[in-house]
Amino acid sequence: MTGLHTPAAMPGFAAPFANPAGSPIRELFPYLSQPGMISLAGGYPSPSLFDAEGLAQAAAQAMAGDAQALQYGATEGLPVLRTALAALMGARGIQASAEQMMVTTGSQQAFDLLVRALIEPGDTVLVEVPAYPATLQALRLAQARIVPVPMDEHGLQTDALAYLLHRLPATQRPKLLYTVPNFSNPRGTLLSAQRREALVQLACTHGFWVVEDDPYGELRFDAPESNAAAMPPTLRALGDRLAADGMNPVVYLSSLSKTVAPALRIGWMLADSSLLRRCAIAKQTVDLCTSPLAQMVAARYLASDRYPATVQRARIEYQRRMLALVQGIATQLDGHVQCAAPAGGMFVWATFAQSIDPQALFDAAVSQQVLYVPGTAFYPDNAQLNTMRLSFAAPEVPQIEQAVRRLAAAVTLSMR
Ligand SMILES: Cc1ncc(COP(=O)(O)O)c(C=O)c1O
């Protein structure tokens, strides 16, 4: 028997999902599967740097212990991992107890939880630009009012920020500011010590949270031994020093994705207890807890003595790859493409001549079998068309050299 009623139309999607744009980087994925393509696009760590043996040992230990690794765990994370991460914070010059740390499913989740806990539609959020695209996406879905703060070769411009804060009407007082001070994604810049202090002072004076997203800080190229000694202080440590009322406005996020393996999906957040508690409540409805198995593997791995050597190998190898890319651009694309050598991380930010058509360049690059991320992906208004982000982390040096030759061919094809 057929139904007696005409079916009703299904209800509509929530406003932010009515017509959403996907992540501009993830939308490059179809090109990656084209045979022979060399990708300088994703921020993927080098597969040759994964410490598979060390992780296999850690996984065996995790499984050999009591059944904790296979059970649900506390939303804030397993105490053994929180303690190990607090110790890692100490090595970065940050005072933290295990209770101040929350384990998250990648640091991407940490930012998402912060947005849930803090942002309502129309709230003002300051973002350094060019910005990490997933941050822009999370803020767009939350219907935040994104206010860009410009960067230069020393990172976020704190003078411009001070001016902006002065001019913003009281109704648009920002709730938070997002920055990647160490080897930013996409610009590769390291925020100067002076600007760090200025930024935290501004946060204390004007009263807004600062999200210090730091997945790359350990990947400094010229610090073979102690990374922390070579780095400017973290914003979080400055917040501990400068916050007059003991309320540190800096939320510190980090991750094992870039130094150990993204598949672990282990990130963490260090924040004031009032904020951390609310993020934990938000996490309860998102995934109950980060995989205890992954947490246990991470904890075992950090407890072994392999982590420092793994990071050290990555620093040396990424520097080699970065130099291959930057020197290749300087010799083969001189006059057409310009870039600066970053002091760490995974990215080179390049600017190309106005005489090159951006869409034609991207199409020509794909036809030459080399992929990069067009600069527009990193701007809230899709501006800055003559820029691109190139990641040197995943391809080996000979592939990078080949990629530069292909880029040079693409440039020749796309001159206006
Ligand atoms: C600046 C920045 N933050 C966060 C992430 C996400 O890292 P995770 O794998 O820990 O979620 C990335 C990854 O590319 C990143 O570049």
Ligand as a Chemical Component Dictionary entry (heavy atoms), coordinates in Angstrom:
data_LIG
# 
_chem_comp.id                   LIG 
_chem_comp.type                 NON-POLYMER 
_chem_comp.pdbx_formal_charge   0 
_chem_comp.three_letter_code    LIG 
# 
loop_
_chem_comp_atom.comp_id 
_chem_comp_atom.atom_id 
_chem_comp_atom.alt_atom_id 
_chem_comp_atom.type_symbol 
_chem_comp_atom.charge 
_chem_comp_atom.model_Cartn_x 
_chem_comp_atom.model_Cartn_y 
_chem_comp_atom.model_Cartn_z 
_chem_comp_atom.pdbx_ordinal 
LIG C1 C1 C 0 48.790 26.228 13.186 1  
LIG C2 C2 C 0 48.166 24.887 13.322 2  
LIG N1 N1 N 0 47.359 24.637 14.353 3  
LIG C3 C3 C 0 46.777 23.444 14.505 4  
LIG C4 C4 C 0 46.983 22.426 13.599 5  
LIG C5 C5 C 0 46.257 21.126 13.804 6  
LIG O1 O1 O 0 47.071 20.195 14.403 7  
LIG P1 P1 P 0 46.521 18.845 15.036 8  
LIG O2 O2 O 0 46.961 17.755 14.129 9  
LIG O3 O3 O 0 47.169 18.785 16.375 10 
LIG O4 O4 O 0 45.041 18.935 15.146 11 
LIG C6 C6 C 0 47.811 22.636 12.487 12 
LIG C7 C7 C 0 48.001 21.579 11.485 13 
LIG O5 O5 O 0 48.398 21.801 10.372 14 
LIG C8 C8 C 0 48.423 23.901 12.353 15 
LIG O6 O6 O 0 49.221 24.197 11.333 16 
# 
loop_
_chem_comp_bond.comp_id 
_chem_comp_bond.atom_id_1 
_chem_comp_bond.atom_id_2 
_chem_comp_bond.value_order 
_chem_comp_bond.pdbx_ordinal 
LIG C1 C2 SING 1  
LIG C2 N1 SING 2  
LIG C2 C8 DOUB 3  
LIG N1 C3 DOUB 4  
LIG C3 C4 SING 5  
LIG C4 C5 SING 6  
LIG C4 C6 DOUB 7  
LIG C5 O1 SING 8  
LIG O1 P1 SING 9  
LIG P1 O2 DOUB 10 
LIG P1 O3 SING 11 
LIG P1 O4 SING 12 
LIG C6 C7 SING 13 
LIG C6 C8 SING 14 
LIG C7 O5 DOUB 15 
LIG C8 O6 SING 16 
# 
